[in-house]
Structures are given as C-alpha cells and as structure tokens.
Amino acid sequence: MIKALIGWKGYVVAAALAGVGVWVVQGWRYDAKISRIETAQATALANAQAKARQIEQASQAAIEEVAKNADEKIAVATADADAARNSAGRLRTELARLRRASENAVVASSGKSESGIDTIGVLIDVLEGVERNGREVAEYADRLKVAGFACERAYERLR
C-alpha cells in the first residue's frame, strides 16, 4: 500500500511539476507575444505620428504659400492705389487751377454769375467727393477680394 501511495503521490507531484512547467512555458510564450504586440504598436504609433507631422507640415506650407501670394497681391493693389492717389492728386491740382481761373473770370466780369452759383466750384466739390469715396471703396474692395481669394485657396489646399 505504501508503494501504491508513493507511486500515486509521485504521479501527483510529477503532474503538478509538469503543470507548473507548462504554466511557466506558456507564460514565456505570452510574454514574447505581448512583447511583439507592444513593438508593433510602438512602430505603428511612430509611423502615425510621422505621417501626421508630414501632413501638418504640408498644410502649413500650403497656407504659407497662400499667405505669400495674398501679400504679393495686396502689394500690387497698394501700388495701384498709390498710382490712383497720385493721379487723383494731379486731378485735384487741375481742379484747383480751374477753380482759380473761374474765380478770376467771375471777378473780371464784375461779380457773380447771374444765378449766384459757382458752377465750376460745385462741380469740383462733387468730383473731389466722388474721387475720395471711390478711392475708399476701391481700397476696401481690393482688400476684401484678396482676403476672400486667399481664404478660398487655403480651404481648397487643406481639403
């Protein structure tokens, strides 16, 4: 009977040791598998971050290019406005000359015109007002146009 118990206990001990051995080996296998999964995840994360960085840089470069083009167009519009301002200055000088000539003609003809209205002066005032308002509206419209086109191009490039 003792031999039977020892034999039986031996099998139990051997089975327990075999079970522990299998448990340890299975743990090693799972550790290796987890390590491979972690490595794959770290690689995928690094690749995703690099791709996101690349997309971000491309988007930023596109927006910078649009802003540069808009700045160039604003510079052209500003140069056009300066040229128009110079032309308006010449027009004002000519209108002032006409006003002086008209005043001199009225003084020479001994008084005001029959209706009592300085028609050249009124015309000059109207033209100056139209020119000033037109310049303001044109400059504002140019800025809006350039800003709108820049916004559209930036949106199209980021889509």
C-alpha positions in Angstrom: 0.0 0.0 0.0 2.9 2.4 0.8 4.3 1.7 -2.6 0.9 2.5 -4.1 0.7 5.7 -2.2 4.2 6.7 -3.0 3.6 5.8 -6.6 0.3 7.7 -6.6 1.9 10.7 -4.8 4.7 10.6 -7.3 2.3 10.9 -10.1 0.6 13.8 -8.5 3.9 15.5 -7.8 5.0 14.8 -11.3 1.7 16.1 -12.7 1.9 19.2 -10.5 5.5 19.8 -11.6 4.5 19.2 -15.2 1.6 21.6 -14.8 3.9 24.3 -13.3 6.4 23.7 -16.1 3.6 24.1 -18.7 2.4 27.2 -16.9 5.9 28.8 -16.9 6.5 27.9 -20.6 3.1 29.3 -21.5 3.9 32.5 -19.6 7.1 32.8 -21.6 5.2 32.4 -24.8 2.6 35.0 -23.8 5.4 37.4 -22.7 7.0 37.0 -26.1 3.7 37.5 -27.8 2.9 40.6 -25.7 6.4 42.0 -26.5 5.8 41.6 -30.2 2.4 43.3 -29.9 3.9 46.2 -28.0 6.7 46.6 -30.5 4.2 46.6 -33.4 2.0 49.2 -31.6 5.1 51.4 -30.9 6.1 51.1 -34.6 2.5 51.9 -35.7 2.3 54.9 -33.4 5.7 56.2 -34.6 4.6 55.9 -38.2 1.2 57.6 -37.5 3.0 60.5 -35.7 5.4 60.9 -38.6 2.6 60.8 -41.1 0.6 63.4 -39.1 3.7 65.6 -38.8 4.2 65.3 -42.6 0.5 66.3 -43.3 0.8 69.1 -40.8 3.9 70.5 -42.5 2.4 70.2 -45.9 -0.7 72.0 -44.8 1.4 74.7 -43.1 3.5 75.1 -46.3 0.3 75.4 -48.4 -1.1 78.1 -46.1 2.2 80.0 -46.0 2.2 79.9 -49.8 -1.3 81.2 -50.0 -0.4 84.0 -47.5 2.6 84.9 -49.5 0.6 85.1 -52.7 -2.0 87.2 -50.9 0.7 89.5 -49.6 2.0 89.9 -53.1 -1.5 90.7 -54.4 -2.0 93.2 -51.6 1.3 94.8 -52.5 0.1 95.1 -56.1 -3.2 96.5 -55.0 -1.4 99.0 -52.8 0.8 100.1 -55.7 -2.3 100.5 -57.8 -4.0 102.6 -55.1 -0.8 104.7 -54.8 -0.9 105.3 -58.5 -4.5 106.2 -58.4 -3.8 108.5 -55.4 -1.1 110.3 -57.5 -3.5 110.6 -60.4 -6.1 112.0 -58.1 -3.6 114.4 -56.8 -2.9 115.6 -60.3 -6.7 115.9 -60.9 -7.1 117.9 -57.7 -4.3 120.3 -58.8 -6.0 120.7 -62.2 -9.4 121.3 -60.5 -7.8 123.9 -58.2 -6.4 125.6 -61.2 -9.8 125.6 -62.9 -11.4 127.0 -59.7 -8.9 129.8 -59.6 -9.5 130.5 -63.3 -13.2 130.5 -62.7 -12.9 132.8 -59.7 -10.7 135.2 -61.7 -13.3 135.1 -64.6 -16.1 136.0 -62.2 -14.1 138.8 -60.6 -13.2 140.1 -64.0 -16.8 140.1 -65.1 -17.7 142.3 -62.1 -19.5 140.0 -59.8 -21.1 136.6 -59.6 -22.8 134.9 -62.3 -26.5 135.5 -62.9 -27.7 132.5 -60.9 -25.4 133.3 -58.0 -24.0 129.7 -58.0 -20.3 128.9 -58.7 -21.0 126.0 -61.1 -17.3 125.2 -61.5 -16.8 125.2 -57.7 -19.8 122.9 -57.2 -18.6 120.5 -60.0 -15.1 120.5 -58.4 -16.5 119.7 -55.0 -18.7 116.9 -56.4 -15.7 115.4 -58.3 -13.5 115.5 -55.3 -16.1 113.8 -53.1 -16.7 111.1 -55.7 -13.0 110.6 -56.1 -12.4 110.3 -52.3 -15.3 108.0 -51.8 -14.5 105.9 -54.8 -10.9 105.5 -53.6 -12.0 104.4 -50.2 -14.5 101.9 -51.6 -11.9 100.6 -54.1 -9.2 100.0 -51.5 -11.7 98.3 -49.2 -12.9 96.1 -52.1 -9.4 95.2 -53.1 -8.5 94.1 -49.6 -11.7 92.0 -49.4 -11.1 90.4 -52.7 -7.6 89.4 -51.9 -8.6 88.1 -48.5 -11.5 86.1 -50.0 -9.4 84.5 -52.7 -6.7 83.7 -50.1 -9.3 82.1 -47.9 -10.7 80.0 -50.8 -7.2 78.8 -51.9 -6.3 77.9 -48.3 -9.5 75.9 -47.9 -9.1 74.1 -51.2 -5.5 73.2 -50.4 -6.5 71.8 -47.0 -9.4 69.7 -48.3 
